[in-house]
Amino acid sequence: MSGYWVGPLAAGVTVAAIGFGHVLVRRLHARWGTRPAGALFFAAALTMAAACRTANDLASALAGLVAVTLFWDGVELYRQEKRHQREKAKAHPQGVGDAEGGSRTHMGARPTAP
């Protein structure tokens, strides 16, 4: 029985590459920030070059999927950094507390000691 198996195989590789990339971006960013982005872009370029040079259509398609995913992982490192900065800003907004290190209530008055 002959069938079209390239589509399901490509879908499986895509899901696996995206899932792996999602975890990779979080771990790389936690450890090194955005520094690995250049390496991801370079790996994407090499993988895409290999995809363009191979004569096998299936290997070319799968390598192309991986290349685009690697490129997007590099982009996501920068987006992750922006999300991280926004969350840090929410956790520590400007103007909370004062020069003496005390905190203020929502109305601006100092809390009274019992």
C-alpha positions as CSV (number, residue, x, y, z in Angstrom):
1,M,0.0,0.0,0.0
2,S,1.5,3.3,-1.1
3,G,0.5,6.6,0.5
4,Y,1.5,10.1,1.0
5,W,3.7,10.0,4.1
6,V,5.8,13.1,3.5
7,G,3.1,15.5,4.9
8,P,2.7,13.6,8.2
9,L,6.5,13.3,8.5
10,A,7.0,17.0,7.9
11,A,4.3,17.8,10.4
12,G,6.0,15.6,13.0
13,V,9.4,17.3,12.4
14,T,7.8,20.7,12.6
15,V,6.1,20.0,15.9
16,A,9.3,18.4,17.3
17,A,11.4,21.3,16.2
18,I,9.0,23.9,17.6
19,G,8.7,22.0,20.9
20,F,12.5,21.6,21.2
21,G,13.0,25.2,20.3
22,H,10.6,26.5,22.9
23,V,12.4,24.7,25.7
24,L,15.8,25.7,24.2
25,V,14.9,29.4,24.1
26,R,13.8,29.4,27.7
27,R,16.9,27.6,28.9
28,L,19.4,29.6,26.8
29,H,17.8,32.9,27.9
30,A,17.8,31.9,31.5
31,R,21.5,31.1,31.4
32,W,23.0,33.5,28.8
33,G,20.4,36.1,27.9
34,T,20.4,37.0,24.2
35,R,24.1,36.0,23.5
36,P,23.2,32.7,21.8
37,A,21.0,34.4,19.2
38,G,23.9,34.8,16.8
39,A,24.7,31.1,17.0
40,L,21.1,30.2,16.3
41,F,21.0,32.5,13.3
42,F,24.3,31.0,12.0
43,A,23.0,27.5,12.5
44,A,19.8,28.4,10.6
45,A,21.8,29.8,7.7
46,L,24.0,26.7,7.5
47,T,20.9,24.4,7.7
48,M,19.1,26.4,5.0
49,A,22.2,26.3,2.8
50,A,22.3,22.5,3.2
51,A,18.6,22.3,2.5
52,C,19.2,24.2,-0.8
53,R,22.1,22.1,-1.8
54,T,20.7,18.6,-1.2
55,A,19.2,16.7,-4.2
56,N,16.7,14.8,-2.0
57,D,13.4,16.6,-1.8
58,L,12.4,15.1,1.5
59,A,15.7,15.9,3.2
60,S,15.6,19.4,1.7
61,A,12.1,20.0,3.1
62,L,12.9,18.7,6.5
63,A,16.2,20.7,6.7
64,G,14.3,23.8,5.6
65,L,11.7,23.3,8.4
66,V,14.5,23.0,10.9
67,A,16.3,26.0,9.5
68,V,13.3,28.3,9.8
69,T,12.6,27.0,13.3
70,L,16.2,27.8,14.3
71,F,15.9,31.3,12.8
72,W,12.7,31.9,14.7
73,D,14.3,30.6,18.0
74,G,17.0,33.3,17.5
75,V,14.2,35.9,17.2
76,E,12.4,34.5,20.2
77,L,15.5,35.0,22.4
78,Y,15.1,38.8,21.8
79,R,11.4,38.6,22.4
80,Q,12.0,36.6,25.6
81,E,14.3,39.4,26.8
82,K,11.6,42.0,26.2
83,R,9.1,39.9,28.1
84,H,11.6,39.4,30.9
85,Q,12.2,43.2,31.1
86,R,8.5,43.9,31.2
87,E,7.9,41.4,34.0
88,K,10.8,42.8,36.0
89,A,9.3,46.3,35.5
90,K,5.9,45.1,36.7
91,A,7.5,43.5,39.8
92,H,9.5,46.6,40.7
93,P,7.7,49.7,39.4
94,Q,9.5,53.1,39.5
95,G,8.7,55.2,42.5
96,V,7.8,52.5,44.9
97,G,9.3,53.2,48.3
98,D,11.3,56.2,49.1
99,A,14.9,57.3,49.7
100,E,14.8,56.2,53.4
101,G,14.0,52.7,52.3
102,G,10.5,52.7,53.7
103,S,7.4,51.8,51.8
104,R,4.2,53.8,51.3
105,T,0.7,52.7,51.2
106,H,-1.6,53.1,48.2
107,M,-2.6,56.6,49.4
108,G,1.0,57.8,49.8
109,A,1.0,57.9,53.7
110,R,3.5,56.0,55.8
111,P,2.2,53.0,57.6
112,T,2.0,53.6,61.3
113,A,3.7,51.4,63.8
114,P,1.5,49.7,66.4
